[in-house]
């Protein structure tokens, strides 16, 4: 019996995900990123938009936390330039802010009080997290910053920005 429920849940899940794509703020370059990141939660979601939004926020939070840890490790490397060090320090701060904002959004959505004010707050926090993700790249904007550190950070920023954008799209649909 459980095997027949999973495909139905997965189909509903895919429909909900696909409906969210047109309203994301970031281009979704890799739909597999979205589907692979969220499909593990398909059974638990049971077609609930709220549960899918929590799952999407949690995935964005996990990826942002992982990116923050990776950037922190990169910043400790002796093989980086002074400019890269400053840019990485900025990214650590931006990712840290993003992690906190996404945590607040997840906690607010898991709460029992679902007032409009809460939804607007959640949207503000997730939007701020997306801005923080993108701001991380500002320190790498100079022409002299074209090395492997920049490319590594850019790949992480694209990943977390896409996931955060998907989560934001889902949050916007809650109102």
GROMACS elastic network, one bead per residue, 0.5 to 0.9 nm:
[ bonds ]
;  ai    aj funct       b0    kb
    1     4     6  0.54442   500
    1     5     6  0.67033   500
    2     5     6  0.51371   500
    2     6     6  0.64323   500
    3     6     6  0.54717   500
    3     7     6  0.71106   500
    4     7     6  0.59483   500
    4     8     6  0.68952   500
    4     9     6  0.89969   500
    5     8     6  0.53476   500
    5     9     6  0.61305   500
    5    10     6  0.85055   500
    5    43     6  0.82121   500
    6     9     6  0.50500   500
    6    10     6  0.58933   500
    6    11     6  0.84749   500
    6    42     6  0.78738   500
    6    43     6  0.59069   500
    6    46     6  0.88436   500
    7    11     6  0.60184   500
    7    12     6  0.85805   500
    7    43     6  0.87206   500
    8    11     6  0.50831   500
    8    12     6  0.62564   500
    8    13     6  0.84725   500
    8    46     6  0.87020   500
    8    47     6  0.89850   500
    9    12     6  0.51379   500
    9    13     6  0.59807   500
    9    14     6  0.85610   500
    9    42     6  0.63611   500
    9    43     6  0.59434   500
    9    44     6  0.85611   500
    9    45     6  0.75976   500
    9    46     6  0.53994   500
    9    47     6  0.61708   500
   10    14     6  0.60860   500
   10    15     6  0.85828   500
   10    39     6  0.75131   500
   10    42     6  0.55052   500
   10    43     6  0.68027   500
   10    45     6  0.89873   500
   10    46     6  0.82347   500
   10    47     6  0.82728   500
   11    14     6  0.51024   500
   11    15     6  0.62284   500
   11    16     6  0.86815   500
   11    42     6  0.88675   500
   11    47     6  0.86811   500
   12    15     6  0.50682   500
   12    16     6  0.62373   500
   12    17     6  0.86310   500
   12    42     6  0.86080   500
   12    46     6  0.76505   500
   12    47     6  0.53363   500
   12    48     6  0.88345   500
   13    16     6  0.51587   500
   13    17     6  0.61854   500
   13    18     6  0.85897   500
   13    38     6  0.89150   500
   13    39     6  0.77886   500
   13    42     6  0.59485   500
   13    43     6  0.85740   500
   13    45     6  0.74337   500
   13    46     6  0.75230   500
   13    47     6  0.56642   500
   13    48     6  0.83075   500
   13    49     6  0.87780   500
   13    52     6  0.77811   500
   14    17     6  0.50243   500
   14    18     6  0.59831   500
   14    19     6  0.84533   500
   14    35     6  0.78370   500
   14    39     6  0.82825   500
   14    42     6  0.85232   500
   15    18     6  0.51603   500
   15    19     6  0.60856   500
   15    20     6  0.87160   500
   15    47     6  0.89090   500
   16    19     6  0.51876   500
   16    20     6  0.64770   500
   16    47     6  0.75100   500
   16    48     6  0.87134   500
   16    49     6  0.71800   500
   16    52     6  0.81494   500
   16   170     6  0.89810   500
   17    20     6  0.52714   500
   17    21     6  0.68263   500
   17    34     6  0.82106   500
   17    35     6  0.78866   500
   17    38     6  0.88464   500
   17    52     6  0.84338   500
   17   166     6  0.85034   500
   17   170     6  0.85668   500
   18    21     6  0.54961   500
   18    22     6  0.80467   500
   19    22     6  0.68341   500
   19    23     6  0.84020   500
   20    23     6  0.59769   500
   20    24     6  0.68950   500
   20   166     6  0.69737   500
   20   167     6  0.89010   500
   20   169     6  0.60289   500
   20   170     6  0.62136   500
   20   173     6  0.81918   500
   21    24     6  0.55605   500
   21    27     6  0.88179   500
   21    28     6  0.75119   500
   21   166     6  0.70457   500
   21   169     6  0.76189   500
   22    25     6  0.87967   500
   22   169     6  0.86613   500
   23    26     6  0.89391   500
   23   165     6  0.89355   500
   23   166     6  0.83896   500
   23   169     6  0.57964   500
   23   170     6  0.87123   500
   23   172     6  0.88038   500
   24    27     6  0.70975   500
   24    28     6  0.78484   500
   24   162     6  0.83238   500
   24   165     6  0.54482   500
   24   166     6  0.56934   500
   24   167     6  0.84613   500
   24   168     6  0.72023   500
   24   169     6  0.51459   500
   24   170     6  0.85583   500
   25    28     6  0.89262   500
   25   162     6  0.83678   500
   25   165     6  0.56760   500
   25   166     6  0.79790   500
   25   168     6  0.81444   500
   25   169     6  0.75593   500
   26    29     6  0.87757   500
   26   158     6  0.88413   500
   26   161     6  0.69570   500
   26   162     6  0.57756   500
   26   163     6  0.89399   500
   26   164     6  0.87722   500
   26   165     6  0.57780   500
   26   166     6  0.80675   500
   27    30     6  0.88361   500
   27   162     6  0.71254   500
   27   165     6  0.86710   500
   28    31     6  0.62048   500
   28    33     6  0.88281   500
   28    34     6  0.84317   500
   28   162     6  0.61892   500
   28   163     6  0.88090   500
   28   165     6  0.87565   500
   28   166     6  0.84675   500
   29    32     6  0.89067   500
   29    33     6  0.86736   500
   29   162     6  0.81791   500
   30    33     6  0.53837   500
   30    34     6  0.71640   500
   30   162     6  0.86527   500
   31    34     6  0.52336   500
   31    35     6  0.62371   500
   31    36     6  0.84533   500
   32    36     6  0.56421   500
   32    37     6  0.80368   500
   33    36     6  0.53580   500
   33    37     6  0.58562   500
   33    38     6  0.84419   500
   33   159     6  0.80182   500
   33   162     6  0.86734   500
   33   163     6  0.81000   500
   34    37     6  0.52190   500
   34    38     6  0.60705   500
   34    39     6  0.81047   500
   34    56     6  0.86704   500
   34   162     6  0.81995   500
   34   163     6  0.68008   500
   34   166     6  0.79277   500
   35    38     6  0.53297   500
   35    39     6  0.54050   500
   35    40     6  0.86606   500
   36    39     6  0.53870   500
   36    40     6  0.71268   500
   37    40     6  0.68095   500
   37    41     6  0.84464   500
   37    56     6  0.81560   500
   37    59     6  0.65902   500
   37    60     6  0.89510   500
   37   163     6  0.86313   500
   38    41     6  0.56483   500
   38    42     6  0.68885   500
   38    52     6  0.81193   500
   38    55     6  0.67799   500
   38    56     6  0.64540   500
   38    59     6  0.71220   500
   39    43     6  0.82003   500
   40    43     6  0.74909   500
   40    44     6  0.86333   500
   41    44     6  0.54560   500
   41    45     6  0.61980   500
   41    52     6  0.79625   500
   41    55     6  0.67972   500
   42    45     6  0.52649   500
   42    46     6  0.68893   500
   42    47     6  0.80659   500
   42    52     6  0.80765   500
   43    46     6  0.59394   500
   43    47     6  0.87074   500
   44    47     6  0.87273   500
   44    51     6  0.80466   500
   44    52     6  0.88970   500
   45    48     6  0.56001   500
   45    49     6  0.79235   500
   45    50     6  0.84769   500
   45    51     6  0.53503   500
   45    52     6  0.57816   500
   45    55     6  0.80322   500
   46    49     6  0.89053   500
   46    51     6  0.81244   500
   46    52     6  0.86893   500
   47    50     6  0.89444   500
   47    51     6  0.80020   500
   47    52     6  0.76027   500
   48    51     6  0.52495   500
   48    52     6  0.61328   500
   48    53     6  0.85545   500
   49    52     6  0.50444   500
   49    53     6  0.60738   500
   49    54     6  0.86475   500
   49   170     6  0.76472   500
   49   173     6  0.85470   500
   49   174     6  0.77309   500
   50    53     6  0.50460   500
   50    54     6  0.62875   500
   50    55     6  0.86378   500
   50   109     6  0.77580   500
   50   170     6  0.83247   500
   50   171     6  0.83028   500
   50   174     6  0.72893   500
   51    54     6  0.50334   500
   51    55     6  0.61310   500
   51    56     6  0.85639   500
   51   109     6  0.88724   500
   51   110     6  0.88504   500
   52    56     6  0.60443   500
   52    57     6  0.85140   500
   52   167     6  0.88549   500
   52   170     6  0.79738   500
   53    56     6  0.50213   500
   53    57     6  0.60797   500
   53    58     6  0.84512   500
   53   106     6  0.87526   500
   53   109     6  0.84549   500
   53   166     6  0.88519   500
   53   167     6  0.60931   500
   53   168     6  0.84615   500
   53   169     6  0.88637   500
   53   170     6  0.55599   500
   53   171     6  0.63453   500
   53   174     6  0.86393   500
   54    57     6  0.51052   500
   54    58     6  0.60413   500
   54    59     6  0.85897   500
   54   105     6  0.85077   500
   54   106     6  0.59946   500
   54   107     6  0.89524   500
   54   109     6  0.67457   500
   54   110     6  0.74856   500
   54   167     6  0.81429   500
   54   171     6  0.89045   500
   55    58     6  0.50293   500
   55    59     6  0.61504   500
   55    60     6  0.85957   500
   55   106     6  0.87293   500
   55   167     6  0.85001   500
   56    59     6  0.51252   500
   56    60     6  0.61684   500
   56    61     6  0.84862   500
   56   163     6  0.72325   500
   56   164     6  0.78161   500
   56   166     6  0.71335   500
   56   167     6  0.51097   500
   56   168     6  0.88295   500
   56   170     6  0.80689   500
   57    60     6  0.50521   500
   57    61     6  0.59750   500
   57    62     6  0.85570   500
   57   102     6  0.66183   500
   57   103     6  0.83405   500
   57   105     6  0.75411   500
   57   106     6  0.62903   500
   57   126     6  0.83844   500
   57   163     6  0.80072   500
   57   164     6  0.69640   500
   57   166     6  0.85376   500
   57   167     6  0.53393   500
   57   168     6  0.81405   500
   57   171     6  0.89495   500
   58    62     6  0.60871   500
   58    63     6  0.85891   500
   58   102     6  0.77979   500
   58   103     6  0.80822   500
   58   106     6  0.68129   500
   58   167     6  0.88664   500
   59    62     6  0.51114   500
   59    63     6  0.61838   500
   59    64     6  0.84719   500
   59   163     6  0.72962   500
   59   164     6  0.85342   500
   59   167     6  0.87670   500
   60    63     6  0.52201   500
   60    64     6  0.59854   500
   60    65     6  0.84835   500
   60    99     6  0.88171   500
   60   102     6  0.76922   500
   60   159     6  0.88455   500
   60   160     6  0.60880   500
   60   161     6  0.82324   500
   60   162     6  0.85224   500
   60   163     6  0.51441   500
   60   164     6  0.52849   500
   60   165     6  0.88232   500
   60   166     6  0.86907   500
   60   167     6  0.72826   500
   61    64     6  0.50839   500
   61    65     6  0.60229   500
   61    66     6  0.85134   500
   61    98     6  0.80420   500
   61    99     6  0.59061   500
   61   100     6  0.87321   500
   61   101     6  0.89659   500
   61   102     6  0.57851   500
   61   103     6  0.69703   500
   61   106     6  0.87606   500
   61   160     6  0.83304   500
   61   163     6  0.88447   500
   61   164     6  0.80476   500
   62    65     6  0.51179   500
   62    66     6  0.61256   500
   62    67     6  0.85600   500
   62    99     6  0.83751   500
   63    66     6  0.50168   500
   63    67     6  0.60570   500
   63    68     6  0.85242   500
   63   156     6  0.84634   500
   63   159     6  0.77612   500
   63   160     6  0.59989   500
   63   163     6  0.81831   500
   64    68     6  0.60933   500
   64    69     6  0.86301   500
   64    95     6  0.64212   500
   64    96     6  0.83830   500
   64    98     6  0.72484   500
   64    99     6  0.62564   500
   64   102     6  0.89643   500
   64   133     6  0.82710   500
   64   156     6  0.83115   500
   64   157     6  0.85026   500
   64   159     6  0.86719   500
   64   160     6  0.56995   500
   64   161     6  0.87513   500
   64   164     6  0.87596   500
   65    68     6  0.50228   500
   65    69     6  0.62905   500
   65    70     6  0.86883   500
   65    95     6  0.72932   500
   65    96     6  0.76804   500
   65    98     6  0.86316   500
   65    99     6  0.61330   500
   66    69     6  0.50895   500
   66    70     6  0.61979   500
   66    71     6  0.86042   500
   67    70     6  0.50323   500
   67    71     6  0.60447   500
   67    72     6  0.84435   500
   67    92     6  0.88580   500
   67    95     6  0.74758   500
   67   153     6  0.82394   500
   67   156     6  0.60678   500
   67   157     6  0.79083   500
   67   160     6  0.78650   500
   68    71     6  0.51469   500
   68    72     6  0.60728   500
   68    73     6  0.86435   500
   68    91     6  0.76537   500
   68    92     6  0.57922   500
   68    93     6  0.86079   500
   68    94     6  0.86902   500
   68    95     6  0.55023   500
   68    96     6  0.67558   500
   68    99     6  0.85106   500
   69    72     6  0.50408   500
   69    73     6  0.62805   500
   69    74     6  0.86838   500
   69    92     6  0.82544   500
   70    73     6  0.50882   500
   70    74     6  0.62025   500
   70    75     6  0.86362   500
   70   153     6  0.88967   500
   71    75     6  0.61056   500
   71    76     6  0.87556   500
   71    88     6  0.64088   500
   71    89     6  0.83569   500
   71    91     6  0.71981   500
   71    92     6  0.64044   500
   71    95     6  0.89492   500
   71   153     6  0.72735   500
   72    75     6  0.51111   500
   72    76     6  0.65952   500
   72    88     6  0.75136   500
   72    89     6  0.78913   500
   72    91     6  0.87137   500
   72    92     6  0.63261   500
   73    76     6  0.52657   500
   73    77     6  0.68070   500
   74    77     6  0.53092   500
   74    78     6  0.88232   500
   74    79     6  0.88861   500
   74    80     6  0.80022   500
   74    85     6  0.85562   500
   74    88     6  0.76424   500
   74   149     6  0.78708   500
   75    78     6  0.82454   500
   75    80     6  0.75156   500
   75    84     6  0.79617   500
   75    85     6  0.57245   500
   75    86     6  0.85997   500
   75    87     6  0.89950   500
   75    88     6  0.58473   500
   75    89     6  0.70228   500
   75    92     6  0.87405   500
   76    79     6  0.88655   500
   76    80     6  0.85774   500
   76    85     6  0.83895   500
   77    80     6  0.62094   500
   77    85     6  0.89331   500
   78    81     6  0.82726   500
   80    83     6  0.81556   500
   80    84     6  0.59623   500
   80    85     6  0.64642   500
   80   149     6  0.77759   500
   81    84     6  0.50940   500
   81    85     6  0.61608   500
   81    86     6  0.87781   500
   82    86     6  0.63735   500
   82    87     6  0.86796   500
   83    86     6  0.51620   500
   83    87     6  0.61709   500
   83    88     6  0.85087   500
   83   139     6  0.82022   500
   83   140     6  0.84212   500
   83   145     6  0.79550   500
   84    88     6  0.59291   500
   84    89     6  0.84396   500
   84   139     6  0.79830   500
   84   140     6  0.74757   500
   84   145     6  0.74550   500
   84   149     6  0.74341   500
   84   150     6  0.79754   500
   85    88     6  0.51106   500
   85    89     6  0.61393   500
   85    90     6  0.87146   500
   86    89     6  0.50404   500
   86    90     6  0.63751   500
   86    91     6  0.87342   500
   86   139     6  0.74970   500
   87    90     6  0.51399   500
   87    91     6  0.63298   500
   87    92     6  0.87471   500
   87   136     6  0.76796   500
   87   137     6  0.78931   500
   87   138     6  0.78343   500
   87   140     6  0.62485   500
   88    92     6  0.61155   500
   88    93     6  0.86364   500
   88   136     6  0.80131   500
   88   139     6  0.77570   500
   88   140     6  0.87876   500
   88   149     6  0.89740   500
   88   153     6  0.84935   500
   89    92     6  0.50770   500
   89    93     6  0.64207   500
   89    94     6  0.87042   500
   90    93     6  0.51809   500
   90    94     6  0.61680   500
   90    95     6  0.85887   500
   90   135     6  0.86546   500
   90   136     6  0.63965   500
   90   137     6  0.88924   500
   90   138     6  0.87612   500
   90   139     6  0.71130   500
   91    95     6  0.58594   500
   91    96     6  0.81722   500
   91   132     6  0.84990   500
   91   133     6  0.80376   500
   91   135     6  0.77931   500
   91   137     6  0.74422   500
   91   138     6  0.89270   500
   91   139     6  0.80626   500
   91   153     6  0.86348   500
   92    95     6  0.52893   500
   92    96     6  0.59447   500
   92    97     6  0.85951   500
   92   136     6  0.80840   500
   93    96     6  0.50114   500
   93    97     6  0.62163   500
   93    98     6  0.86043   500
   93   132     6  0.87745   500
   93   136     6  0.84529   500
   94    97     6  0.51389   500
   94    98     6  0.61635   500
   94    99     6  0.86430   500
   94   129     6  0.83150   500
   94   131     6  0.88132   500
   94   132     6  0.50237   500
   94   133     6  0.64365   500
   94   134     6  0.87264   500
   94   135     6  0.70461   500
   94   136     6  0.59650   500
   95    99     6  0.60522   500
   95   100     6  0.86296   500
   95   129     6  0.80324   500
   95   132     6  0.66014   500
   95   133     6  0.62392   500
   95   136     6  0.75032   500
   96    99     6  0.51294   500
   96   100     6  0.63925   500
   96   101     6  0.87362   500
   96   132     6  0.88801   500
   97   100     6  0.52048   500
   97   101     6  0.62195   500
   97   102     6  0.86385   500
   97   128     6  0.86416   500
   97   129     6  0.69914   500
   97   132     6  0.69683   500
   98   101     6  0.50986   500
   98   102     6  0.60792   500
   98   103     6  0.84767   500
   98   125     6  0.84008   500
   98   126     6  0.80295   500
   98   128     6  0.71977   500
   98   130     6  0.72789   500
   98   131     6  0.83990   500
   98   132     6  0.58734   500
   98   133     6  0.67696   500
   99   102     6  0.52310   500
   99   103     6  0.60956   500
   99   104     6  0.86842   500
   99   129     6  0.73751   500
  100   103     6  0.50568   500
  100   104     6  0.62695   500
  100   105     6  0.87058   500
  100   125     6  0.88711   500
  100   129     6  0.83649   500
  101   104     6  0.51603   500
  101   105     6  0.63061   500
  101   106     6  0.87753   500
  101   122     6  0.86067   500
  101   124     6  0.88765   500
  101   125     6  0.50888   500
  101   126     6  0.64259   500
  101   127     6  0.89667   500
  101   128     6  0.72246   500
  101   129     6  0.58929   500
  102   106     6  0.61893   500
  102   107     6  0.85827   500
  102   122     6  0.85319   500
  102   125     6  0.66654   500
  102   126     6  0.60022   500
  102   129     6  0.66226   500
  102   164     6  0.86383   500
  103   106     6  0.51747   500
  103   107     6  0.61281   500
  103   108     6  0.84944   500
  104   107     6  0.51751   500
  104   108     6  0.60076   500
  104   109     6  0.85793   500
  104   122     6  0.75844   500
  104   125     6  0.73435   500
  104   126     6  0.89636   500
  105   108     6  0.51329   500
  105   109     6  0.61752   500
  105   110     6  0.85896   500
  105   119     6  0.89522   500
  105   121     6  0.78778   500
  105   123     6  0.78937   500
  105   124     6  0.89439   500
  105   125     6  0.63364   500
  105   126     6  0.67805   500
  106   109     6  0.52294   500
  106   110     6  0.61707   500
  106   111     6  0.87316   500
  106   122     6  0.82110   500
  107   110     6  0.50995   500
  107   111     6  0.63133   500
  108   111     6  0.52125   500
  108   112     6  0.83721   500
  108   113     6  0.82952   500
  108   114     6  0.84135   500
  108   118     6  0.70093   500
  108   119     6  0.84270   500
  108   121     6  0.86652   500
  108   122     6  0.70204   500
  109   112     6  0.78478   500
  109   113     6  0.84841   500
  109   114     6  0.75257   500
  109   118     6  0.80982   500
  109   119     6  0.80337   500
  109   122     6  0.76748   500
  110   113     6  0.89038   500
  111   114     6  0.74564   500
  113   118     6  0.77760   500
  114   117     6  0.81309   500
  114   118     6  0.61715   500
  114   119     6  0.70913   500
  115   118     6  0.52793   500
  115   119     6  0.66754   500
  115   120     6  0.88824   500
  116   119     6  0.50945   500
  116   120     6  0.62208   500
  116   121     6  0.85744   500
  116   175     6  0.69640   500
  117   120     6  0.50905   500
  117   121     6  0.61067   500
  117   122     6  0.85634   500
  118   121     6  0.50087   500
  118   122     6  0.61007   500
  118   123     6  0.85626   500
  119   122     6  0.50182   500
  119   123     6  0.61284   500
  119   124     6  0.85738   500
  119   171     6  0.73650   500
  119   172     6  0.81159   500
  119   174     6  0.71304   500
  119   175     6  0.65461   500
  120   123     6  0.50378   500
  120   124     6  0.61663   500
  120   125     6  0.86769   500
  120   171     6  0.88794   500
  120   172     6  0.84906   500
  120   175     6  0.79267   500
  121   124     6  0.50139   500
  121   125     6  0.61910   500
  121   126     6  0.86511   500
  122   125     6  0.51326   500
  122   126     6  0.61719   500
  122   127     6  0.84311   500
  122   168     6  0.87921   500
  122   171     6  0.72653   500
  123   126     6  0.52630   500
  123   127     6  0.59602   500
  123   128     6  0.84565   500
  123   168     6  0.65320   500
  123   169     6  0.89632   500
  123   171     6  0.60518   500
  123   172     6  0.65304   500
  124   127     6  0.51035   500
  124   128     6  0.60396   500
  124   129     6  0.85603   500
  125   128     6  0.50622   500
  125   129     6  0.61598   500
  125   130     6  0.87107   500
  126   130     6  0.62638   500
  126   131     6  0.86621   500
  126   164     6  0.70262   500
  126   165     6  0.82309   500
  126   167     6  0.75911   500
  126   168     6  0.58288   500
  126   171     6  0.82520   500
  127   130     6  0.50927   500
  127   131     6  0.63025   500
  127   132     6  0.86488   500
  127   164     6  0.82323   500
  127   165     6  0.80470   500
  127   168     6  0.65886   500
  128   132     6  0.61100   500
  128   133     6  0.85933   500
  129   133     6  0.61670   500
  129   134     6  0.87313   500
  129   161     6  0.85993   500
  129   164     6  0.73910   500
  130   133     6  0.50589   500
  130   134     6  0.63590   500
  130   135     6  0.85675   500
  130   160     6  0.82099   500
  130   161     6  0.58426   500
  130   162     6  0.86985   500
  130   164     6  0.59594   500
  130   165     6  0.66963   500
  130   168     6  0.83529   500
  131   134     6  0.52346   500
  131   135     6  0.59878   500
  131   136     6  0.87380   500
  131   161     6  0.85295   500
  132   136     6  0.64179   500
  133   136     6  0.55641   500
  133   137     6  0.79092   500
  133   157     6  0.59819   500
  133   158     6  0.84398   500
  133   160     6  0.69905   500
  133   161     6  0.59598   500
  133   164     6  0.86390   500
  134   137     6  0.59646   500
  134   138     6  0.76817   500
  134   157     6  0.66095   500
  134   158     6  0.81811   500
  134   161     6  0.68634   500
  135   138     6  0.53626   500
  135   139     6  0.80733   500
  136   139     6  0.66519   500
  136   140     6  0.81302   500
  136   153     6  0.84294   500
  136   154     6  0.87575   500
  136   157     6  0.74540   500
  137   140     6  0.53344   500
  137   141     6  0.67006   500
  137   150     6  0.81617   500
  137   153     6  0.76469   500
  137   154     6  0.68429   500
  137   157     6  0.75782   500
  138   141     6  0.52970   500
  138   142     6  0.85400   500
  139   142     6  0.75087   500
  139   145     6  0.86581   500
  140   143     6  0.81924   500
  140   144     6  0.84548   500
  140   145     6  0.55175   500
  140   146     6  0.78491   500
  140   150     6  0.63339   500
  141   144     6  0.84022   500
  141   145     6  0.68225   500
  141   146     6  0.88262   500
  142   145     6  0.54663   500
  142   146     6  0.81210   500
  143   146     6  0.65459   500
  144   147     6  0.83589   500
  145   149     6  0.84926   500
  145   150     6  0.65957   500
  146   149     6  0.79588   500
  146   150     6  0.60534   500
  146   151     6  0.74602   500
  147   150     6  0.55335   500
  147   151     6  0.65954   500
  147   152     6  0.88535   500
  148   151     6  0.50006   500
  148   152     6  0.60162   500
  148   153     6  0.85220   500
  149   152     6  0.51421   500
  149   153     6  0.61676   500
  149   154     6  0.84574   500
  150   153     6  0.52087   500
  150   154     6  0.59487   500
  150   155     6  0.86071   500
  151   155     6  0.61781   500
  151   156     6  0.87065   500
  152   155     6  0.52827   500
  152   156     6  0.64841   500
  152   157     6  0.87525   500
  153   156     6  0.51114   500
  153   157     6  0.60939   500
  153   158     6  0.85980   500
  154   158     6  0.60836   500
  154   159     6  0.85337   500
  155   158     6  0.52183   500
  155   159     6  0.62346   500
  155   160     6  0.87925   500
  156   159     6  0.50755   500
  156   160     6  0.62094   500
  156   161     6  0.83506   500
  157   160     6  0.52979   500
  157   161     6  0.57404   500
  157   162     6  0.83302   500
  158   161     6  0.51332   500
  158   162     6  0.60078   500
  158   163     6  0.85746   500
  159   162     6  0.54193   500
  159   163     6  0.63705   500
  159   164     6  0.86258   500
  160   163     6  0.51088   500
  160   164     6  0.58836   500
  160   165     6  0.83129   500
  161   164     6  0.50401   500
  161   165     6  0.58631   500
  161   166     6  0.85257   500
  162   165     6  0.50094   500
  162   166     6  0.62316   500
  162   167     6  0.86575   500
  163   166     6  0.51525   500
  163   167     6  0.62962   500
  163   168     6  0.86215   500
  164   168     6  0.60466   500
  164   169     6  0.85552   500
  165   169     6  0.61186   500
  165   170     6  0.86298   500
  166   169     6  0.50813   500
  166   170     6  0.63566   500
  166   171     6  0.86928   500
  167   170     6  0.51146   500
  167   171     6  0.61767   500
  167   172     6  0.86666   500
  168   172     6  0.61427   500
  168   173     6  0.86744   500
  169   172     6  0.51668   500
  169   173     6  0.64917   500
  170   173     6  0.51520   500
  170   174     6  0.67249   500
  171   174     6  0.52565   500
  171   175     6  0.75166   500
  172   175     6  0.59618   500
